[in-house]
Amino acid sequence: MKLQTLAGRPISLIIDETGDRKKGEHTDYVKRQYIGNLGKIENGIVAVTAYGVIDNITFPLMFEVYKSKERLKLGEVYRTKPEIAAGMIRGSVFISSALGSGKRMEEPIK
């Protein structure tokens, strides 16, 4: 979709946490944690996802897998789910700024 098509049209941002039950421990970042769609603590993987809504059409913008402290790989930095969501919101401000100005932005707002 071209940026010109979206310019001036309101876009709503939805942040959601989604979990999936997983058996075993071979998949990266799987651990016992709260899985919202199951309503309980299970062995699983959780992702924070940002969706855009425009003209009643929902589309994914970005996602990030939540990485618990216990399952981090060398060189990875721990971030809470709210910190991940805040980064996505900052990214959405960048998207909104790029659409509104008609200018290409190279770096997200920090």
Secondary structure, 3 states (H helix, E strand, C coil): CCHHHHCCCCCEEEEEEEEEECCCCCCCCCEEEEECCCCEEEEEEEEEEEEEEECCEEEEEEEEECCCHHHCCCCCCCCCHHHHHHHHHHHHHHHHHHHHHCCCCCCCCC
